Amino acid sequence: MTQQPIREIIIVGGGTAGWMSAAALSRFLPRQQTRIRLVESEAIGTVGVGEATIPTIQSFNAMLGIDEDAFVAATGATFKLGIRFTDWRKRGETYFHPFGRFGHDMEGMDFHKLFLKLARQNRCADIWQYAPSAVAAAAGKFERPHSPAKTPFDHLSYAFHFDASRYAQFLRQYAEEHGAERVEGKITHVTTHSETGFVDQLTLADGQTLSADLFIDCSGFRGLLIEGTLETGYEDWSHWLPCDRAVALPTQNVGKPVPYTHATAREAGWQWHIPLQHRTGNGLVYSSRYMDDDRAEALLLSNLNGQPLSSPRKLSFTTGRRKSLWNRNVVAIGLSGGFLEPLESTSIHLIQTGIAKLIALFPDKRFLPVEMAEYNRLMRNAYDGVRDFIILHYHATQRNDSPFWDHVRTMSVPDTLTHKMELFRSKGRFFRFEDELFSTPNWVAVFLGQGIVPEELDQFVDALDDDKLAHSFEEMRQLIRQNVARMPDQSEFIRLHCAAP
Ligand code: FAD
């Protein structure tokens, strides 16, 4: 059978997921061959949050050929070098999860194992002092990597904090320039084909009807097509991630924006602090089982630095993911596909993953089951890996000062996470499952930050001479410090290259 190319695509929703999908598809599908339309309803609006990202966003922007300075200026973005976690392991303790690596491996041995060997002898500094991004973050510095690198440590791995609505606008302009068409209106009715069950037609409130071969459901938590029409089913993970509410409130900046996200644990959840060029994003994520909405709002208001710029915005959600993200001729991308709370800023990354895998497995009108099955397998793995990493932050706590922390500390966790924790706890070993997002330095930062320290070490680390090792570590630390000392302040870098107009 010959291929029957997709000629019409409808994207339902114009939030971050919708416009990222429209931008990417319009970049790769010539407008003469495939018509791309995006339907959104101003009356319904978007979720309006989602400001912190991880470094993978750079490859999305690069794939679109977006100039980074133009993007930073247009979205009021700042640079993000990692996340500072306060009060997660114990009250009064802080650790940093930096982007990029710690130090470098030596003689084939993982850096963190060598670090642990020296740490047992008190012959090294805190682990974050060997991570260029963490040292630069602590000093408020930023610089793009040199090309070619002058030393192994002048490469700062970075992402952005940006204004989500400005990002959607920015991508809308890009997508429209590449031929995508926007349709304003509220979808009130969806019909399916009587034999195949495929989505056939959308009807808008004004009576207009729209048909397509492929539908991308970016309609947010409601999952208009994937759930509302196709009843695909949802895997609820709230027994592992009990936070189900958030209250968000932007404030004026106080002082210079720092180049990192700050996540502070609270009595039944945690608070985010995300500095942009023109304002600061704040919010409290909490579990309604352990804290009511009034208490959450009061707690957030009592922990703000700057003047509020609006009234608090309340959101509720159920952590989990669709059982299948691709069902018949509908692919769910963004919140319609699932939601993991923003602790490690992974939602926009999962949108990007959904788009990249859709492009890699792009269907024709036959919708081959093997392609859909592979997409669903890859996306399930992507969500599940992130889920385990987020649960780790809660479960590996020593806090016992509230019923919420007692619950997450003592709850059972997925077997896949137990396996990783046991491997690390015994001899400091870590293995990435397939192409899961987070890799050894990410897990090591959180394992150690949350107090999971290996009981023994691989016997191979004994082969290295302790004095030489301590000397190399000190050289690394000094080199990183010297590199960072030469870097400009983040605010100065932005002023020179990419200030918002
Ligand atoms: P939405 O923004 O909800 O967009 C849905 C779209 O569908 C809208 O355009 C709406 O008009 C349209 N629509 C719906 N129904 C209809 C209809 N009947 N007819 C026509 N149009 C319709 N992610 C991160 O990566 N980093 C973060 O720091 C982060 N923080 C977050 C904090 C919180 C509290 C929450 C809840 C989420 C956060 N996220 C974060 C997730 C991030 O906000 C989302 O992944 C992102 O905004 C994408 O949302 P979306 O486009 O899927 O949905």
Boltz pocket constraint, residues with backbone or C-beta under 6 A from the ligand:
constraints:
  - pocket:
      binder: B
      contacts: [[A, 12], [A, 13], [A, 14], [A, 15], [A, 16], [A, 17], [A, 18], [A, 39], [A, 40], [A, 41], [A, 42], [A, 44], [A, 45], [A, 46], [A, 47], [A, 48], [A, 49], [A, 50], [A, 51], [A, 52], [A, 53], [A, 164], [A, 185], [A, 186], [A, 187], [A, 188], [A, 218], [A, 219], [A, 220], [A, 221], [A, 222], [A, 224], [A, 246], [A, 248], [A, 283], [A, 315], [A, 317], [A, 333], [A, 334], [A, 335], [A, 336], [A, 342], [A, 345], [A, 346], [A, 347], [A, 348], [A, 349], [A, 351]]
      max_distance: 6.0
